[in-house]
């Protein structure tokens, strides 16, 4: 479902896992998490999953096992509206589609 809704490919170490990873710079991941929270999509803070909290590259961890299918589809659509096809965070003034 993530590959059908998100405009960018996510990483999953195990196809049967309950999470997928959307890689991006740490600062962008923090900003995205804040934007998503304002839209009602609650994410784990990106630095919480890092071994080295000073790293410049991280991303967001998307839980795909807990939400209902309807809630997951809605959240993925919201997330997809904030990222470009190459995994970059859209500028704040760029319209979400």
Secondary structure, 3 states (H helix, E strand, C coil): CHHHHCCCCCECCCCCCCEEEEEEEHHHHHHHHHHHHHCCCCCCCHHHHCCCCCCCEEEEEEECCCCCHHHHHHHHHHHHCCECCCCCECCCCCCCC
